[in-house]
Amino acid sequence: MIRSFNEMHLSAPMLDAIARAGYTSPTPIQARAIGIALEGKDLIGCAQTGTGKTAAFAIPIIERLCASRPGAGARALVLAPTRELALQIAEHFAMLGGARGLRTVTLIGGEPMGPQLAGLARRPDVIVATPGRLFDHIERRSATLSSVRSVVLDEADRMLDMGFAPQVERILAVTPLDRQTLCFSATMPEAVERLVRKHLSRPERVEVGTVAKPVAAVTQRLYATDSGQKMPLLLQLLGAERGQTLVFTRTKHRADRLARAVAAAGHRVTRLHADRTMSQRREALDGFRAGRYRVLVATDIAARGIDVPEISHVVNFDLPHTPEDYIHRIGRTARAEATG
């Protein structure tokens, strides 16, 4: 088992970037996946949330890009289900590859086309995108993928759950057949297995932990109550417990209503849902991550995009529609080796 990044035959600039990022030793998914991806092989990576999957594909992709000549267009493509996750992935690429001159463009909905078109015109090395917005650019012919050598499907199960299968299929159809494809997913439902069988070539499978089960470090509690007592119980929990708390609701309107009630009770709270502008969503996430807000009320749009190590409690004010969504929600706490 690889215990150090120094054992992975990474370049000196990459080891320097890893050290600057504060990584001390590889997580299990990084230890097992990076070497496979460095060899150019296709990969299926199954792991719990919070295990370092982003660096597990960003590190080898950056190394392969820096070892090859720049192309006429982007040479790496990363697809993610949500805007928040796409932005975090782009931050990882900037952190690990920016000092080496790699250019990344982020194509996400809710943002004006102008800056994205300008970013594409600068011939980026990496495109990080949500499927819907990238498909828009492909139809406008503002993005071409003929030079792509590596494709990453991050949170593949969530992308398919959100109805992006047609866009993902059509995007993959306009990339070279001899590309490398890396598929990362917390669960492996049949829809993901079909996608893998169709688009990956003799992939190696890496599984870390037990897929589709909550991590053992999460202590789960069930409170049996009627709908009228949910709000008083939530406020009681917030008063009794310490630490940052993420509250999930099923609808945008309830998220707004909950945030107002929590604020009225004296807690620093913000909210995250699809009706918020991109700048508002960034401010909410940045403020929650920095500790300016103790409580974040969110809909499932944020279930995969939030990476805040200090979240101590997750409250399911409304239960999600599927067991998989429940796992992804509570996976926002007990990140990596923490408890929650």
Residue pairs with C-beta under 8 A, 6 or more apart in sequence:
1 31
2 8
2 26
2 31
2 32
2 35
3 25
3 26
3 31
4 25
4 26
5 15
5 18
5 23
5 25
5 26
6 15
8 26
8 34
8 35
8 38
9 38
10 18
10 59
10 63
11 63
11 66
13 66
13 99
13 100
14 59
14 62
14 63
14 96
16 99
17 95
17 96
17 97
17 99
17 100
18 59
18 96
20 95
21 55
21 95
21 96
23 55
26 34
26 52
27 51
27 52
27 55
27 56
27 208
27 336
28 47
28 51
28 208
28 209
29 45
29 47
29 51
29 52
29 53
29 56
29 206
29 208
30 52
30 55
30 56
30 59
32 206
32 208
33 43
33 45
33 56
33 57
33 60
33 182
33 206
34 56
34 59
34 60
36 43
36 204
36 206
37 43
37 56
37 57
37 60
37 61
37 64
37 180
37 182
38 60
38 63
38 64
40 64
40 180
41 180
41 202
41 203
41 204
42 180
42 181
42 182
42 183
42 200
42 201
42 202
42 203
42 204
43 181
43 182
43 183
43 203
43 204
43 205
43 206
44 183
44 184
44 185
44 188
44 196
44 200
44 203
44 204
44 205
44 206
45 53
45 56
45 57
45 182
45 183
45 184
45 185
45 206
45 208
46 184
46 185
46 186
46 187
46 188
46 205
46 206
46 207
46 208
46 211
47 53
47 184
47 186
47 206
47 207
47 208
47 209
47 211
48 186
48 208
48 209
48 211
48 215
48 331
49 186
49 304
49 328
49 331
49 332
49 335
50 215
50 307
50 331
50 334
50 335
50 336
51 208
51 209
51 336
52 336
53 154
53 184
54 88
54 89
54 92
54 154
55 92
55 96
56 184
57 78
57 152
57 154
57 182
57 184
58 89
58 92
58 93
58 96
58 97
59 96
61 76
61 126
61 150
61 152
62 93
62 96
62 97
62 100
62 102
64 149
64 150
65 75
65 76
65 97
65 102
65 125
65 126
66 97
66 100
66 102
68 75
68 149
70 123
70 125
71 147
71 149
72 123
72 146
72 147
73 123
73 144
73 145
73 146
73 147
73 148
74 105
74 123
74 124
74 125
74 126
74 127
74 143
74 145
74 147
74 148
75 125
75 126
75 147
75 148
75 149
75 150
76 125
76 126
76 127
76 148
76 149
76 150
76 151
76 152
77 126
77 127
77 129
77 134
77 145
77 148
77 150
77 151
77 152
77 171
77 175
78 86
78 89
78 93
78 126
78 127
78 128
78 129
78 151
78 152
78 154
79 129
79 130
79 131
79 134
79 151
79 152
79 153
79 154
79 159
79 168
79 171
80 86
80 89
80 128
80 129
80 130
80 154
80 155
80 159
81 130
81 131
81 154
81 155
81 158
81 159
81 161
81 162
81 164
81 304
82 130
82 158
82 301
82 302
82 304
82 305
83 108
83 109
83 110
83 111
83 130
83 278
83 281
83 305
84 272
84 281
84 285
84 301
84 302
84 304
84 305
84 306
85 154
85 155
85 304
85 305
86 106
86 107
86 108
86 128
86 129
86 130
87 106
87 108
87 282
87 305
88 305
88 307
89 128
89 154
90 104
90 106
90 128
93 102
93 104
93 126
93 128
94 104
97 104
97 125
97 126
98 104
102 125
102 126
103 122
103 123
103 124
103 125
103 126
104 124
104 125
104 126
104 127
104 128
105 116
105 119
105 120
105 122
105 124
105 126
105 127
105 128
106 116
106 119
106 128
106 129
107 116
107 120
107 127
107 128
107 129
107 130
107 133
107 134
107 137
107 143
108 129
108 130
108 133
108 278
109 130
109 132
109 133
110 277
110 278
110 281
111 133
111 278
116 133
116 137
116 142
117 142
120 127
120 137
120 142
120 143
127 134
127 143
127 145
129 137
130 164
131 159
131 164
131 167
131 168
131 171
132 164
132 167
134 143
134 167
134 171
135 167
135 170
135 171
137 143
138 144
138 145
138 170
138 171
138 174
144 174
145 171
145 174
145 175
146 174
146 175
146 176
148 175
148 176
148 179
149 176
149 179
149 180
150 179
150 180
150 181
150 182
151 172
151 175
151 179
151 180
151 181
151 182
152 181
152 182
152 183
152 184
153 159
153 168
153 181
153 182
153 183
153 184
153 185
153 195
154 184
155 184
155 185
155 186
155 304
156 183
156 184
156 185
156 192
156 195
157 185
157 186
157 187
157 188
157 189
157 191
157 192
157 324
158 186
158 303
158 304
158 328
159 165
159 168
160 168
160 189
160 191
160 192
160 195
161 322
161 324
161 325
165 191
165 195
168 195
172 181
172 199
181 199
181 200
181 201
181 203
183 192
183 195
183 196
183 200
183 203
185 192
186 211
186 212
186 324
186 327
186 328
186 331
187 211
187 212
187 324
187 327
188 211
188 212
189 324
196 203
209 215
212 323
212 324
212 327
213 327
214 220
214 327
214 330
214 331
215 331
215 334
217 334
217 337
217 338
217 339
217 340
218 330
218 331
218 333
218 334
218 339
218 340
219 339
219 340
220 330
223 233
225 233
230 317
231 258
231 261
234 247
234 258
234 262
234 315
234 317
235 261
235 262
235 265
237 245
237 313
237 315
238 245
238 262
238 265
238 267
238 295
239 265
241 312
241 313
242 312
243 310
243 311
243 312
243 313
244 288
244 291
244 294
244 295
244 296
244 308
244 310
244 311
244 312
244 313
245 294
245 295
245 296
245 311
245 312
245 313
245 314
245 315
246 295
246 296
246 298
246 306
246 308
246 311
246 313
246 314
246 315
246 332
246 333
247 258
247 262
247 295
247 296
247 297
247 298
247 314
247 315
247 317
248 298
248 299
248 300
248 303
248 314
248 315
248 316
248 317
248 318
248 320
248 329
249 255
249 258
249 297
249 298
249 299
249 317
249 318
250 299
250 300
250 318
250 319
250 320
251 299
251 318
252 273
252 274
252 275
252 299
254 317
254 318
255 271
255 272
255 273
255 297
255 298
255 299
256 271
256 273
258 271
258 297
258 317
259 269
259 270
259 271
259 295
259 297
262 269
262 295
262 297
263 269
267 294
267 295
268 292
268 293
268 294
268 295
269 293
269 294
269 295
269 296
269 297
270 283
270 284
270 287
270 288
270 293
270 295
270 296
270 297
271 284
271 296
271 297
271 298
272 281
272 284
272 285
272 296
272 297
272 298
272 299
272 301
272 302
272 306
273 298
273 299
273 301
273 302
274 299
274 301
276 284
284 293
284 296
285 296
285 305
285 306
285 308
287 293
288 296
288 306
288 308
289 308
291 310
296 302
296 306
298 306
300 320
300 325
300 329
303 320
303 325
303 328
303 329
303 332
304 328
306 332
307 335
308 332
308 335
309 335
309 336
309 338
311 332
311 333
311 335
311 340
312 333
312 340
313 333
313 340
314 329
314 330
314 332
314 333
314 340
316 326
316 329
316 330
319 326
320 326
320 329
330 340
333 340
334 340
